[in-house]
């Protein structure tokens, strides 16, 4: 017996802003049988993650492709791996049985054949929707938790600024910060997103960066005494403005630089005098560096979800064919919260 697996690929390398024409929906037959002793698993994909960093993997060259196993370049025409949740269809791996719910590195497609050594774990949904385990209880959540608590080392009462604050990571950073008693300001790209940050997620203040002509003055207005912590998701001019407004011994977690991914000429040029004399700590990081705290992150975030102290923010599209548009939406500011594509029902 076999099934037809539809999956998304890139036609050629993508060196600018992604367009629908860069992608192709392919189909191939997958035999629902495995060689005895192969240690392989076939998974029916249920929900898959849509993340900005994938664009760097699609480029003909990015230095990030040599820096992490999760960021290796994508070969045009081949399946694109991503974090996701699925259901085991057939298994020759003793750790998995048919119908197990699993999480790990799947594909932007309907089925994934997991080879020996592939990243796959049994998943206990804990009563939450499976989509939560792709986002808020998955790597997006771990990124926010590790970047904020491990890199920034926050203290109660500190002043926190979050860019791209309505995105998958930024919204959680702001909510974590509020839970420990910080003053939190976020920026986003629309009036509706600004209202959501303040009215639903509890940010103290928020602003639409598209309406501001002088970001340095804008941040000075919201942080007259300076910024203790800046959680950077965008890079470029926003990073420059934040550094000018940092306090002495301020900390910056550089999670992403999405504004630079589509424009090779757009680069942050922070004032190094500010960095030196204010003794500012600037640290890039990857969620994979902090798998050792995943249990703590999961326990804490699960409890906050159950008590309603943290509110999930998801943006879900349906069907494998929606993946290209879902991905492109990240670069057009159309998503709110974690972007996920639901491939199939459980």
Secondary structure by P-SEA (a helix, b strand, c coil): cbbbbbbcccccccccccccccbbbbbbbbbccccccccbbbbcccbbbbbccccccccccccccccccccccccccbbbbbbbbbbbccccccccccccccccccccccccccccccbbbbbcccccccccccccccaaaaaaaaaaccccccccbbbbbbcccccccaaaaaaaaaaaccbbbbbbccaaaaaaacccccccccccccccccaaaaaaaaccccccccccccccaaaaaaaaacccbbbbbbccccccccccccccccccccccccbbbbbbbbccccccaaaaaaaaaaaaaaaccbbbbbbbbccccaaaaaaaaaaacccccbbbbbcccc
